[in-house]
Amino acid sequence: MVPPDEREALLEQAKNNPQTAIPRLQSLLQQHSASPILLNWLTIAYQSAGDLAMAESLANENCSRNPSYLFARLNGLKAQKRRAG
């Protein structure tokens, strides 16, 4: 997966430079498709990029795949709250 020394930088990139982070995260997810962390970070990147529909879709997918993963559930709840207004 992502080496420990690169994890923080990749998460910061997802938040602050999503256009760069999204292709990298998509590539990593192709190699590690079961990773709830990578899917969560991709959700964050799409949120940061302003693509809330894609972020919501990914959050819901992560919740479905990983119902006990807290951050997936939190992102799913955030998406529901945004949709509700």
C-alpha atoms as an extended CHARMM CRD file, in Angstrom:
* protein
*
        85  EXT
         1         1  MET       CA              0.0000000000        0.0000000000        0.0000000000  PROA      1               0.0000000000
         2         2  VAL       CA              1.2660000000        3.5140000000        0.7810000000  PROA      2               0.0000000000
         3         3  PRO       CA              4.5390000000        3.5540000000        2.7270000000  PROA      3               0.0000000000
         4         4  PRO       CA              4.0330000000        4.9800000000        6.2290000000  PROA      4               0.0000000000
         5         5  ASP       CA              6.2390000000        7.9970000000        5.5610000000  PROA      5               0.0000000000
         6         6  GLU       CA              4.0660000000        8.9800000000        2.5600000000  PROA      6               0.0000000000
         7         7  ARG       CA              0.6240000000        8.5230000000        4.1430000000  PROA      7               0.0000000000
         8         8  GLU       CA              0.3640000000       11.9190000000        5.7970000000  PROA      8               0.0000000000
         9         9  ALA       CA              1.5350000000       13.6680000000        2.6270000000  PROA      9               0.0000000000
        10        10  LEU       CA             -1.0230000000       11.8070000000        0.5090000000  PROA      10              0.0000000000
        11        11  LEU       CA             -3.8590000000       12.6870000000        2.8820000000  PROA      11              0.0000000000
        12        12  GLU       CA             -2.7920000000       16.3420000000        2.8750000000  PROA      12              0.0000000000
        13        13  GLN       CA             -2.6700000000       16.2180000000       -0.9190000000  PROA      13              0.0000000000
        14        14  ALA       CA             -6.2200000000       14.8290000000       -0.9710000000  PROA      14              0.0000000000
        15        15  LYS       CA             -7.3400000000       17.8150000000        1.0890000000  PROA      15              0.0000000000
        16        16  ASN       CA             -5.2580000000       20.5890000000       -0.4870000000  PROA      16              0.0000000000
        17        17  ASN       CA             -4.4350000000       19.4400000000       -4.0160000000  PROA      17              0.0000000000
        18        18  PRO       CA             -7.1780000000       16.9890000000       -4.9750000000  PROA      18              0.0000000000
        19        19  GLN       CA             -6.5430000000       17.1800000000       -8.7260000000  PROA      19              0.0000000000
        20        20  THR       CA             -3.1280000000       15.6220000000       -8.1360000000  PROA      20              0.0000000000
        21        21  ALA       CA             -4.2840000000       13.2010000000       -5.4430000000  PROA      21              0.0000000000
        22        22  ILE       CA             -7.2870000000       11.7320000000       -7.2880000000  PROA      22              0.0000000000
        23        23  PRO       CA             -5.3600000000        9.9210000000      -10.0670000000  PROA      23              0.0000000000
        24        24  ARG       CA             -2.8110000000        8.6150000000       -7.5580000000  PROA      24              0.0000000000
        25        25  LEU       CA             -5.5160000000        7.3400000000       -5.2140000000  PROA      25              0.0000000000
        26        26  GLN       CA             -7.4110000000        5.7420000000       -8.1000000000  PROA      26              0.0000000000
        27        27  SER       CA             -4.2430000000        3.9530000000       -9.1620000000  PROA      27              0.0000000000
        28        28  LEU       CA             -3.5700000000        2.7500000000       -5.6120000000  PROA      28              0.0000000000
        29        29  LEU       CA             -7.1670000000        1.5280000000       -5.3210000000  PROA      29              0.0000000000
        30        30  GLN       CA             -6.7350000000       -0.5610000000       -8.4670000000  PROA      30              0.0000000000
        31        31  GLN       CA             -3.9010000000       -2.3450000000       -6.6750000000  PROA      31              0.0000000000
        32        32  HSD       CA             -5.5640000000       -2.4360000000       -3.2430000000  PROA      32              0.0000000000
        33        33  SER       CA             -9.2830000000       -2.4320000000       -3.9620000000  PROA      33              0.0000000000
        34        34  ALA       CA            -10.2550000000       -3.6400000000       -0.4890000000  PROA      34              0.0000000000
        35        35  SER       CA             -8.6360000000       -0.6910000000        1.3120000000  PROA      35              0.0000000000
        36        36  PRO       CA            -11.2240000000        1.3780000000        3.1960000000  PROA      36              0.0000000000
        37        37  ILE       CA             -8.5590000000        3.9800000000        3.9830000000  PROA      37              0.0000000000
        38        38  LEU       CA             -7.7380000000        4.6480000000        0.3270000000  PROA      38              0.0000000000
        39        39  LEU       CA            -11.4230000000        4.8040000000       -0.5580000000  PROA      39              0.0000000000
        40        40  ASN       CA            -11.9450000000        7.2510000000        2.3060000000  PROA      40              0.0000000000
        41        41  TRP       CA             -9.0700000000        9.4320000000        1.1210000000  PROA      41              0.0000000000
        42        42  LEU       CA            -10.4640000000        9.3930000000       -2.4110000000  PROA      42              0.0000000000
        43        43  THR       CA            -13.7970000000       10.5410000000       -0.9610000000  PROA      43              0.0000000000
        44        44  ILE       CA            -11.9990000000       13.3980000000        0.7950000000  PROA      44              0.0000000000
        45        45  ALA       CA            -10.2180000000       14.3490000000       -2.4280000000  PROA      45              0.0000000000
        46        46  TYR       CA            -13.5030000000       14.5490000000       -4.3390000000  PROA      46              0.0000000000
        47        47  GLN       CA            -15.0470000000       16.5950000000       -1.5140000000  PROA      47              0.0000000000
        48        48  SER       CA            -12.0730000000       18.9600000000       -1.6590000000  PROA      48              0.0000000000
        49        49  ALA       CA            -12.4000000000       19.2080000000       -5.4460000000  PROA      49              0.0000000000
        50        50  GLY       CA            -16.0610000000       20.1610000000       -5.0600000000  PROA      50              0.0000000000
        51        51  ASP       CA            -17.4240000000       17.0080000000       -6.7240000000  PROA      51              0.0000000000
        52        52  LEU       CA            -19.8910000000       16.2630000000       -3.9660000000  PROA      52              0.0000000000
        53        53  ALA       CA            -21.9170000000       13.7620000000       -6.0130000000  PROA      53              0.0000000000
        54        54  MET       CA            -18.8400000000       11.5740000000       -6.5610000000  PROA      54              0.0000000000
        55        55  ALA       CA            -17.7890000000       12.0170000000       -2.9320000000  PROA      55              0.0000000000
        56        56  GLU       CA            -21.2260000000       10.8930000000       -1.7730000000  PROA      56              0.0000000000
        57        57  SER       CA            -21.1590000000        7.8980000000       -4.1070000000  PROA      57              0.0000000000
        58        58  LEU       CA            -17.7430000000        6.8340000000       -2.8160000000  PROA      58              0.0000000000
        59        59  ALA       CA            -18.7780000000        7.3730000000        0.8070000000  PROA      59              0.0000000000
        60        60  ASN       CA            -21.8280000000        5.1730000000        0.2830000000  PROA      60              0.0000000000
        61        61  GLU       CA            -19.7180000000        2.5100000000       -1.4300000000  PROA      61              0.0000000000
        62        62  ASN       CA            -17.2410000000        2.5480000000        1.4490000000  PROA      62              0.0000000000
        63        63  CYS       CA            -20.0760000000        2.2730000000        3.9960000000  PROA      63              0.0000000000
        64        64  SER       CA            -21.5100000000       -0.6980000000        2.1210000000  PROA      64              0.0000000000
        65        65  ARG       CA            -18.1660000000       -2.4520000000        1.8170000000  PROA      65              0.0000000000
        66        66  ASN       CA            -16.8710000000       -1.5710000000        5.2750000000  PROA      66              0.0000000000
        67        67  PRO       CA            -19.7930000000       -0.9490000000        7.6460000000  PROA      67              0.0000000000
        68        68  SER       CA            -17.5940000000       -1.0730000000       10.7400000000  PROA      68              0.0000000000
        69        69  TYR       CA            -15.0420000000        1.4480000000        9.3970000000  PROA      69              0.0000000000
        70        70  LEU       CA            -15.7840000000        4.6090000000       11.3650000000  PROA      70              0.0000000000
        71        71  PHE       CA            -14.4710000000        7.1280000000        8.8300000000  PROA      71              0.0000000000
        72        72  ALA       CA            -16.5750000000        5.6060000000        6.0520000000  PROA      72              0.0000000000
        73        73  ARG       CA            -19.6470000000        5.9450000000        8.2390000000  PROA      73              0.0000000000
        74        74  LEU       CA            -18.7690000000        9.5470000000        9.1320000000  PROA      74              0.0000000000
        75        75  ASN       CA            -18.3250000000       10.5160000000        5.4780000000  PROA      75              0.0000000000
        76        76  GLY       CA            -21.6320000000        8.8350000000        4.6700000000  PROA      76              0.0000000000
        77        77  LEU       CA            -23.3570000000       10.8510000000        7.3860000000  PROA      77              0.0000000000
        78        78  LYS       CA            -21.7440000000       14.0860000000        6.1520000000  PROA      78              0.0000000000
        79        79  ALA       CA            -23.0320000000       13.3740000000        2.6470000000  PROA      79              0.0000000000
        80        80  GLN       CA            -26.5480000000       12.7480000000        3.9630000000  PROA      80              0.0000000000
        81        81  LYS       CA            -26.4430000000       15.9680000000        5.9650000000  PROA      81              0.0000000000
        82        82  ARG       CA            -25.3300000000       17.9920000000        2.9320000000  PROA      82              0.0000000000
        83        83  ARG       CA            -28.0960000000       16.4630000000        0.8280000000  PROA      83              0.0000000000
        84        84  ALA       CA            -30.7100000000       17.2190000000        3.4960000000  PROA      84              0.0000000000
        85        85  GLY       CA            -29.7110000000       20.8540000000        3.3910000000  PROA      85              0.0000000000
